[in-house]
């Protein structure tokens, strides 16, 4: 079993390899991308823990391998990896990356003439995007509600501070009058 420190170093190395694989994909070097992702995929399988970030890495690897396979023209592998990646992404609630996988699957199904599957994935993609938009709307609503609560709390704080200032002023006036009375009494005794 790897120590936490060693595991941390390996995880950072694997993240770097995934980044390199993305660069390879963007530059059309699909074989190198596939090779880089396969290393990370093997690592993810070796240290796999249910519910850990390795599961997320594995899903990202599957999607990247699917994209590289599209570039290489291996549509069977692309379909297999993208479907697996999509399922895994959605099981972790990563809708935005699930959208990317679904978009790539639509491309695969269109290129292989599987138009009914492409239409199914397109409808699924639209539902995912609606879910993502709904989540964004909910997040924005919560943010606005939080902001409104903060403004209300600030308003209450300002009122309390104004009341405290008035009490301090009244006390100061009263204390000033009291001090004046004592001084006047002492002076009059002299």
C-alpha positions as CSV (number, residue, x, y, z in Angstrom):
1,X,0.0,0.0,0.0
2,X,1.3,3.4,-0.9
3,X,1.9,6.0,1.8
4,X,-0.2,9.2,1.6
5,X,2.8,11.3,0.5
6,X,3.8,8.9,-2.3
7,X,0.2,8.6,-3.4
8,X,0.0,12.4,-3.5
9,X,3.1,12.7,-5.7
10,X,1.7,10.0,-8.0
11,X,-1.7,11.7,-8.2
12,X,-0.1,15.0,-9.2
13,X,2.0,13.1,-11.9
14,X,-1.2,11.5,-13.2
15,X,-3.0,14.9,-13.3
16,X,0.0,16.2,-15.3
17,X,-0.3,13.2,-17.7
18,X,-4.0,13.9,-18.2
19,X,-3.1,17.5,-19.0
20,X,-0.6,16.3,-21.5
21,X,-3.1,14.0,-23.0
22,X,-5.5,16.9,-23.5
23,X,-2.7,18.9,-25.3
24,X,-2.1,15.8,-27.5
25,X,-5.8,15.7,-28.3
26,X,-5.9,19.4,-29.2
27,X,-2.9,19.0,-31.5
28,X,-4.2,15.9,-33.3
29,X,-1.7,13.5,-31.7
30,X,-4.3,10.9,-30.9
31,X,-1.9,7.9,-30.4
32,X,0.2,9.8,-27.9
33,X,-3.0,11.0,-26.2
34,X,-4.3,7.5,-25.9
35,X,-0.9,6.2,-24.5
36,X,-0.8,9.0,-21.9
37,X,-4.3,8.4,-20.8
38,X,-3.9,4.6,-20.6
39,X,-1.1,5.1,-18.0
40,X,-3.4,7.2,-15.8
41,X,-6.2,4.7,-16.3
42,X,-4.0,1.8,-15.2
43,X,-2.9,3.8,-12.1
44,X,-6.6,4.6,-11.3
45,X,-7.4,0.9,-11.5
46,X,-4.5,0.0,-9.2
47,X,-5.5,2.4,-6.4
48,X,-9.2,2.3,-7.0
49,X,-11.3,3.0,-3.9
50,X,-15.0,3.2,-4.2
51,X,-16.2,6.8,-4.0
52,X,-12.7,8.3,-4.1
53,X,-11.3,10.8,-6.6
54,X,-9.7,7.9,-8.4
55,X,-13.2,6.9,-9.7
56,X,-13.5,10.4,-11.1
57,X,-10.0,10.1,-12.7
58,X,-11.0,6.8,-14.2
59,X,-14.2,8.4,-15.7
60,X,-12.1,11.3,-17.1
61,X,-9.7,8.8,-18.6
62,X,-12.5,6.9,-20.2
63,X,-13.8,10.1,-21.8
64,X,-10.4,11.2,-23.0
65,X,-9.7,7.7,-24.4
66,X,-13.0,7.9,-26.2
67,X,-12.1,11.2,-27.8
68,X,-8.6,9.9,-28.8
69,X,-10.3,6.8,-30.3
70,X,-12.6,9.1,-32.4
71,X,-9.5,10.8,-33.7
72,X,-7.9,7.4,-34.6
73,X,-11.1,6.3,-36.3
74,X,-11.7,3.5,-33.7
75,X,-15.4,4.2,-33.2
76,X,-16.1,0.9,-31.4
77,X,-13.5,1.8,-28.7
78,X,-14.7,5.4,-28.6
79,X,-18.4,4.3,-28.1
80,X,-17.4,1.9,-25.3
81,X,-15.2,4.3,-23.4
82,X,-17.5,7.3,-23.8
83,X,-20.6,5.4,-22.6
84,X,-18.6,4.1,-19.6
85,X,-17.2,7.6,-18.9
86,X,-20.7,9.2,-19.2
87,X,-22.3,6.7,-16.8
88,X,-19.4,7.2,-14.3
89,X,-19.5,11.0,-14.6
90,X,-23.2,11.1,-14.0
91,X,-23.0,8.7,-11.1
92,X,-20.7,11.2,-9.4
93,X,-23.0,14.1,-10.3
94,X,-20.5,15.7,-12.7
95,X,-23.1,16.9,-15.2
96,X,-20.8,19.4,-17.0
97,X,-18.3,16.6,-17.9
98,X,-21.2,14.3,-18.7
99,X,-22.4,16.9,-21.2
100,X,-18.9,16.7,-22.9
101,X,-19.1,12.9,-23.1
102,X,-22.6,13.0,-24.5
103,X,-21.6,15.4,-27.2
104,X,-18.7,13.2,-28.2
105,X,-21.0,10.1,-28.3
106,X,-23.4,12.0,-30.6
107,X,-20.4,12.6,-32.9
108,X,-19.5,8.8,-32.8
109,X,-23.1,7.7,-33.5
110,X,-23.4,10.2,-36.4
111,X,-20.1,9.0,-37.9
112,X,-21.1,5.4,-37.7
113,X,-24.6,5.9,-39.0
114,X,-26.3,5.0,-35.8
115,X,-28.8,7.9,-36.1
116,X,-31.4,6.6,-33.7
117,X,-28.8,6.3,-31.0
118,X,-27.5,9.8,-31.9
119,X,-31.0,11.2,-31.5
120,X,-31.4,9.4,-28.1
121,X,-28.1,10.9,-26.9
122,X,-29.1,14.3,-28.3
123,X,-32.3,14.2,-26.3
124,X,-30.3,13.0,-23.3
125,X,-27.8,15.9,-23.9
126,X,-30.6,18.4,-23.9
127,X,-32.0,17.1,-20.7
128,X,-28.5,17.3,-19.1
129,X,-28.0,20.8,-20.3
130,X,-31.4,21.7,-18.8
131,X,-30.3,20.1,-15.5
132,X,-27.1,22.1,-15.6
133,X,-29.0,25.3,-16.4
134,X,-31.4,24.5,-13.5
135,X,-28.4,24.0,-11.2
136,X,-26.9,27.2,-12.3
137,X,-30.2,29.0,-11.7
138,X,-30.5,27.5,-8.3
139,X,-26.9,28.5,-7.4
140,X,-27.6,32.0,-8.6
141,X,-30.9,32.2,-6.6
142,X,-29.1,30.9,-3.5
143,X,-26.3,33.5,-4.0
144,X,-28.9,36.3,-4.3
145,X,-30.7,35.1,-1.2
146,X,-27.4,35.0,0.7
147,X,-26.6,38.5,-0.5
148,X,-30.1,39.7,0.6
149,X,-29.6,38.1,4.0
150,X,-26.2,39.8,4.4
151,X,-27.7,43.1,3.5
152,X,-30.5,42.6,6.0
153,X,-28.0,41.6,8.7
154,X,-25.9,44.7,7.9
155,X,-29.0,46.9,8.1
156,X,-29.8,45.4,11.6
157,X,-26.2,45.9,12.6
158,X,-26.3,49.6,11.5
159,X,-29.5,50.1,13.5
160,X,-28.0,48.6,16.6
161,X,-24.9,50.7,16.2
162,X,-27.0,53.8,15.8
163,X,-28.9,52.9,18.9
164,X,-25.7,52.3,20.8
165,X,-24.3,55.7,19.6
166,X,-27.5,57.4,20.9
167,X,-27.2,55.6,24.2
168,X,-23.5,56.6,24.4
169,X,-24.4,60.2,23.6
170,X,-27.2,60.3,26.1
171,X,-24.9,58.7,28.7
172,X,-22.2,61.2,27.8
173,X,-24.6,64.1,28.0
174,X,-25.9,62.8,31.3
175,X,-22.4,62.1,32.6
176,X,-21.3,65.6,31.4
177,X,-24.2,67.1,33.3
178,X,-23.4,65.0,36.3
179,X,-19.7,66.0,36.1
180,X,-20.6,69.6,35.7
181,X,-22.9,69.4,38.8
182,X,-20.1,67.9,40.9
183,X,-17.6,70.5,39.8
184,X,-20.1,73.3,40.4
185,X,-20.9,71.9,43.9
186,X,-17.2,71.7,44.7
187,X,-16.5,75.2,43.5
188,X,-19.4,76.6,45.4
189,X,-18.1,75.0,48.6
190,X,-14.8,76.7,48.2
